[in-house]
Amino acid sequence: MGVEQRYRKVADEVAAAAERAGRAADAVRLVAVSKTVGAAEVARAVEAGARDFGENRPDQIVAKAAAFPDVRWHFIGNIQSRRIPDIVGASALIHSLYQARHAEKIDRAAAALGKVQDVLIEVNVSGEESKSGIAPAEAAALARVCCELPHVRVRGLMTMAPQGDPERALETFRGLAALADEVRAQLSEEDAAAFTELSMGMSEDWPAAIACGATIVRVGRAIFSESFEE
Ligand SMILES: *Cc1c(COP(=O)(O)O)cnc(C)c1O
C-alpha cells in the first residue's frame, strides 16, 4: 500500500468508528501528521482527500503551509516563544498550548495578523514526567485566561496517551473527556459553545479515543509509514 491507500483506509475506518460511537460519519476530523515526510508525500495524501495536516516543528509548518495553502495546518509540537509569530501565521489550530505566557503572545501575534487564533489546551492527564501539558487541575484557569484574550479562541483540550498500554490509554482518554466537561461548565455560555474539541488518539490508539469522544485524531505512522503494523 502507498500513502494514498493508507490514508483512505484510515479515513474510512475513522468514519466507521465515529458511527459506531453514535455520531455522524464526518464528526471526527482526521489530522494527517506529516512531520516525518516531505512535500511529495503530503501531495499524495492531498490527492487521496486529506485536508488537515499536523506538524510539530515551526520551520516545517511554515514551509509546508506555504507549499499547500489550501489545506488546514495544525501545530502539535512544543511551543517556543520566539517562534509564536511563525506558528500563528501558519496554523489553523494550535493543539499544544499549556502556558499562560504563550497564550498572551499568541494573542499579540494573531492581532498583528488580523486573525483570531484557535487553540487547544494540552493536558498531561496521565501525569507521566516525559509528557508535556498542564496539570488537569489547572486547565480551567488557563481556559479562562484564553477567554479574556480577544484574538485567542479556546476550542477544547488535547492530550497524548501513554504508548504501549491500552488500559492506561483508555483511562487517559476518559479522563480528558471528563475534564473537558468540567472546564466547559465553568465558561460563559458563548465560550462554552466554542469549547467542543477533544484532540486525542494517534496511530496506535485512535479507535479507543473515538469511542471516548475524540473529535480530532492525529495520525502519522499509520498513514505515512510503510512499516506501521496495527
Ligand atoms: C507524532 C505525533 C502524532 C502522531 O503519532 P503517530 O504515532 O505517528 O500516529 C500525534 N500527536 C503528536 C503530538 C505527535 O507529536
The ligand as a MOL file (V3000), in Angstrom:
LIG
                    3D

  0  0  0     0  0            999 V3000
M  V30 BEGIN CTAB
M  V30 COUNTS 15 15 0 0 0
M  V30 BEGIN ATOM
M  V30 1 C 3.9070 12.4550 16.0980 0
M  V30 2 C 2.6760 12.8620 16.7860 0
M  V30 3 C 1.4520 12.2640 16.4800 0
M  V30 4 C 1.2990 11.1090 15.5010 0
M  V30 5 O 1.8700 9.9570 16.0470 0
M  V30 6 P 1.7860 8.5450 15.2650 0
M  V30 7 O 2.0820 7.5670 16.3460 0
M  V30 8 O 2.8270 8.6090 14.2110 0
M  V30 9 O 0.4200 8.4240 14.7340 0
M  V30 10 C 0.3180 12.7330 17.1340 0
M  V30 11 N 0.3900 13.7270 18.0350 0
M  V30 12 C 1.5510 14.3290 18.3520 0
M  V30 13 C 1.5460 15.4320 19.3610 0
M  V30 14 C 2.7340 13.9130 17.7530 0
M  V30 15 O 3.8820 14.5150 18.0830 0
M  V30 END ATOM
M  V30 BEGIN BOND
M  V30 1 1 1 2
M  V30 2 1 2 3
M  V30 3 2 2 14
M  V30 4 1 3 4
M  V30 5 2 3 10
M  V30 6 1 4 5
M  V30 7 1 5 6
M  V30 8 2 6 7
M  V30 9 1 6 8
M  V30 10 1 6 9
M  V30 11 1 10 11
M  V30 12 2 11 12
M  V30 13 1 12 13
M  V30 14 1 12 14
M  V30 15 1 14 15
M  V30 END BOND
M  V30 END CTAB
M  END
